[in-house]
Structure formats: C-alpha cells, structure tokens
C-alpha cells in the first residue's frame, strides 16, 4: 500500500471513529479518578510536591540561577514533562491491557495510545491553573509571546503522540519494554530542561543535552508563558520538524502492523 493510501485510510478511520476516541478518553479519565477524594487534584499534587522538594535542593542546598523564581521555573517544567511521562506510562501497556477489545472488535488500534495522550492533555490543562496562580503569587507577568502557546502545545502533542505509538507497539512485540521504560523515562527527565536550565551548560554535555527535543519544547513553554525573550526558533523548529516526521513514521508503522496485534497479544 502506498504512503498516500495509508495516510488517507488512517485519517478516514480516525474521523469515522472519533466518537470512540472520545468515549475511550472519557472512560480512562473516570477510571483514573474514580473513588478518589482529591479527584483532578492529583493532576497538580505530584508536580507541586516535586516542585517543593527540588526548590529546597536548588535554592538552599545547591542554588542555581533562573530568570524567574525557581518554584515557578520548576513547576512549569514538571507540569509539561508530566504530560509526556504520564501519557507514555499509560500508552506503553494500552494495547496489552485491552486484549479483549484488540482481539475481538475492529477499530483503529491507535485510539488506545491517542486516548492516553488526551487524558494527559486534560491533566496538563488542570495543572495549568496552579501555574497561573504561581505567576500571580510571584508577580511574573505573561510574556508577550503567549499567543504562541497553542503552537508549542501542538508540537508537544505531536512528539508525545509519536513516542506513545512507538512504545505501545514495541511493548506488544517485546514485553520487557515496559520494565525498561521506567528506567529510560527517569533518565530522560534528568537529561531534559525540567529542573535546571540546560541553556546554561557549556561544553559537549550541554551540546548533547540541547539536542533533546523535550528540552526545546519545555524551554519554549517557559519562553512563551513568562519568558523575557522570543523562543529559540532554531531549536523549536527542529523539534517541530522531528515531531511531525516521527508521528508520521510511527503512525504508519503502527497502522501497517495492526494485523499482527491479535496474534502477539
């Protein structure tokens, strides 16, 4: 099947099954927060706790300089990072945990990792309310580049969707992926501009860390939300191009492998 035919079929299926995607996302949200006292409060609890812990470390024990108060810097990084991390954690086992649906009913299987990503996007939106409150508390005004926020979110979603498709498919064929995943996601966080400004690092290490697409994305969030200068268009443009290509490749590979899923599960 040609690339054009694949794309047409994938987009047509997503349009046709859009209501199923909505219901899957709604179901996952209800399952995640069912019978919890805090409900959606859990979407902001962990970023806030981690922000408090790392604020003590990086303001009292090993101080580092940031353009805005460190708690605001850290919370923004943790909130946006958690969107990717939580989406991937849900996506990695999204096919294997829905074996009955995968083997018995036909629909585009990418709905599972996509719904995991949409749940993460809801959490991101909820957690943003605390980010706004922190900006008000520290009297940090919004950046004049705030109008570019939807562009950054779009790039972030494309990149997260690409990786979500890949890990969901990889875990179906190689079950040890879910065990390796937790190690990789932890190391990846510390190699990203989540808790410290990678821009300040020089030498070979700084150059390597700046090649991380998530660093460009998280730095772009800070720049457009409360930064004093425009985003680094070179880094953000490279991350956007990589995200688009990765999403296209992962989606096509996922789509072409669907006929094997029932056998592998």
N, C-alpha and C positions, 0 to 999 in steps of 0.2 A: 504494500500500500504506500502511496506517495506521501510526502510530508504535508502537502496541501490537503489531501484527502483526510489524513489523520487530524489535522487541525480543525477542519470543517466538522468532522464527526464528533470530536471532543467538545467543541463549543456548542454544537447542536444538542448533544446529550446533557450538558450542564444546564442549558436553557430549559430543556424538557423536564429535567429532574430538579429544578430549582426549589420547588416546594419540599422535596425530600431533604435537600440540604438544609433548609430552614428548620424542618422538624428534627433532624439529627442534631443540629446545633442546640435547639431548644431542649431536647432530651438530655444532652450532655451537660447543659447548664443546670437543669433540675437535679440530675444525679449528683453533680459536684457539690451542690449546696443544700441538698435535701437533708432534713433533720439536723441542721447546724444552727447554733444560736446566733452566730455572727453573720451568716449568710454571705452576701457580697463583701462583707467586711474583711473576709480572708484574702480578697484580691489586693488589699492595701496593707494587711497585717505584716506579712513577711518582708515586703520592701521597707516598711517602717522599722521593723526590728533590726534588719540588717543595716539600715542606714544609721541607727543609733549605735550599733556595735562598731561599725567601721568609722563613724565620726569620732568616737573615743580614741581609736587607734591612730587615725590620720590627722587629728587635731591636738592630741595630748601626748601620745607615745612617739609617733614618727610624723610630725607635721609636714604637710605638703601644701604648696600654693595653688589655689584655683581662682578663677576670675570672679566667682560668686561664692557665698558661704558654702563650706564643704557639705553640710547636710543636704542642701538643695542640689548641689552637684551630684552627690552620691545617689540621692533618691531618684533623680531623673535617669541616671544610668541603670540603676537596679530595676526601676519600673519598666523601662524599654527592653532591657535584657530579659526580664522575666516573661515578657510576651513571647519571645523566641523560645526560651527554655521550657516554659510550661506547654507551649504548642507542640514542641518536639517530643516532650515526655509523653504526652497523650497520643501523638501520632505514631510513635515507634511501635506501640502494641495495638493500634487501632484496628488492624486487619485481623490479627490473631485473636483478639478479644471479642470479635464479632463473627466467629466462624460460621454460625448458623446462617446468618444473612449472606455471607460471602459465597457459601456453597449451594444455597437453595434458591436464591432470588437474583435475577439480573437487574443491575443498575450500575452506573459508573462507580467503580470502587474508590476512585479518588475523592468521593464525597466524605469518606471517613477522615483522612488527614486534613481535608479542607475544613470540615466541621470542627476539628480540634483547633485549627488555627483561628477560626471565627470565635470560638469560646475564649481563646487567649486575647483576641481583639476586644471583646466585651470587658474582660478584666482590665485591659490597658485603659479603656475609656473610664471605668470606675475609679481606677487608681489615679487618673489624671486630676481628679477633684482635689486630692491631697497635694499634688504638685502645685496647683493654683493657690491653695491655702498657704503653702510654704513660701511661694513667691510674695504673697501679700504680707506674711509674717516678717520676712527679711527685707521687705520694701524693694524688691527687684522687679522693675517694670518689664512687660513683654517686649521682645525685640521687634524692630520694625520689619523683620523678615518673617514674622509669624504667619503671614499669608501663604508661605511655602510649606507649612506643616503638612497639609494633605499630600504633597509630593513626597516628603520624607516617609510618611506612613505608607504610601503606596510602594515605595522601594523596599521598605522593611517587610511589608506583607509579601511581596514577590519573592524576596530572598528566603523568608521563613517558609513560604509555601513550597518552594523548590526543595529545601532540605527536608521538610516534612514528608513529601512524596518519596524522596530517596530513602529515608530511614524506615518508613513504613514498608516499602517494598523490600529493602535489604533484610529487615528482621523476619520477614516471611520466608525468605530463602535461607537465611543463616540466623538461627535463633540466639546465638551468642551476641548478636549485635546489641540487644537490649542491656546486656551486662557491661559491655564495653562503653555503651553510650554515656552512662553516668560519669565515668572517668573523663571521657572526652569533653562533656559539657562543662564540667568543673574547671578543667584546664583551659578550655576555651574562654570562660568568663574572665580568668585572670590574664589572658592574653588579649583582652579587649579593653577599651577605654571606659570601663564601667565604674571602677573605684579610684582611678588615678588618670590624669591627663597624659595620654600616650604622646601627644604633641611635644611634651617637654623632654622626652627621651631622645638622646642622640645615639650616634654610632650604628653598628649593624643591627643591634637588638631593636632600636627604635624604628629603623627602616623596615625590618621584618614585621614588627607589630602593626605598623601602619598599612601593611598590605592586607590585613584582616578586614574583610568587608563590613563586619559588625562594628569595628572601630569607626569607620567612616560614617556609618548610619547613626550611631549613638552620638558622635560629635556633631552631626548635622542636626539632631534633635535639640541639643543644647544651644547651638548657634541660632536656630530659627525661633526657639521659645524664649530664651533670655540672653542670648549672646550679644556682644557689642560689635560684632563684625559679620560679614556675609559668610555663609558656609564655604568650605573648601570645595569649589565646583569640580576640580580635577578628581579628588577622592570620591565625592558623591556621584559624579558622572560615571566613574569607573565601577563603583558599587552598583549603580542602576543598570549599566550595561551587563555586568556579570549576573545580576539578579534575573534580568529578562532572559538571557541565554540559558542560565541554569534552570529556570522554571520551564522553559520550552523543552529543553532536553529531558528533564526529569518527568515531565507530564507525558511526553511521547513514549519514553521508556516504560513508564508505569502503564500507560494505555496498551502498549503492544505486549506487555507481559501478563495482562489480566486473565488470559485463557489458561494460564498455569496456576493461578492462585488457588483454585479449588483443590488441585492435586497436592499442592505444597502445604496447605493448612492442616 
